[in-house]
Amino acid sequence: MLRNFARACETVVTTRVPQGRHGLFSRSVVGWVVEQAAKIGGSSRSALQHRGAHFEIFAHRRQKQRREGDAEDEDHFAPHAGSEKYRLKQLLTEVKSSARKRDWHGALATLRDVPDQPAGPEWAPLFYAVLACCCKELRYFEALSVWDEMPERDEIAYNMMINLSSRTRHLDEARRLFDEMPSKGLVASGVTYCALLNGLAAQPDHAEALAVLQAMKQEPRLDATTDWDQVYLLVISAFGRAGLYAKARLLFEEVRSERGVRPRHHHFNALIVACTKAADGATAQGLFHEMQEEGLVPREIDWNVLIQCFRTDFAESRRLFEAMTGNKVTPSEETFAALLQSASGSPQQQDVQWVLSEMTAFGIDAGRPASPRLRFQLQRMQQQQGRQRTRY
């Protein structure tokens, strides 16, 4: 009886035993076999342990045979050199390597090796990868050329192109692609709407952004999959850049109450931006304090926008700058652009010189600024100084 039981257990171990963490058969199963055999009796424990060791060796041998068999199967089904599948796999690897290097030239070059013109659907993964690389590097016209040759286009491809068109200020193309989706049997998702809102917020086209938000509210299918925090933030930004603080504030309160969104730096920054057009420093200062009450530490970009709201009062701008540096926040070129804008309107000539000396102290070269805004303010300052010398 013991012998029959051992043979049965050996069969089980060598064929159906679950594998352990490192691909070997579990020792606990062999121990279980030995233990069950010991209950039946008839042999010493040492003999049974020897029998268990035999089970494990046999199991390892069987596992090795299986691995070799799987390798043979993989070699049988793998694309062979010279086949289209093999070439496609090679090209996809090249595109991934180019994407890591941010080499959109190299990614585009892989499309020259596509044999079919026009390309068949089997080459769609390669076109998707090249399109993603171009979109990531904001190469609008290159992405458009890839788009025209794509054998297939799905929702993800449309999302990439709409987002790229919005970010590169080609809003008409973003609208056209968005309106084209239903005719292709594709339904816009929350990601698609956000891609379009990116462009509307940058323009800023606050009326259309609000219309898109209202249209999204009428789509119950979007409730579970849409990042409403981001959607509202983009619409708030559209109103903020247009200088419409009252409407931006209403949307901010709406997203807090109806969507349960916790305020972030970005919300308050968009609201402070809404105060810059009218130089409403008092409202901006109140928002700044409200942000701090929410436990949010002001960032460098938040200080910059606040200083812009006081561009007609250099004394307050300077006080804010000193408070900023006192809080261990390092100013950037954007900070000094805002300060120069405020100092240029000051009747005191030494105010401009003070800003320039602070720039030097923080290691910023006034002769080679990287920020377009700082470059513009420096040119404006030089023009004002030239007019003053001509006058005298």
Order of alpha helices (4+ residues) and beta strands (2+ residues): alpha-alpha-alpha-alpha-alpha-alpha-alpha-alpha-alpha-alpha-alpha-alpha-alpha-alpha-alpha-alpha-alpha-alpha-alpha-alpha
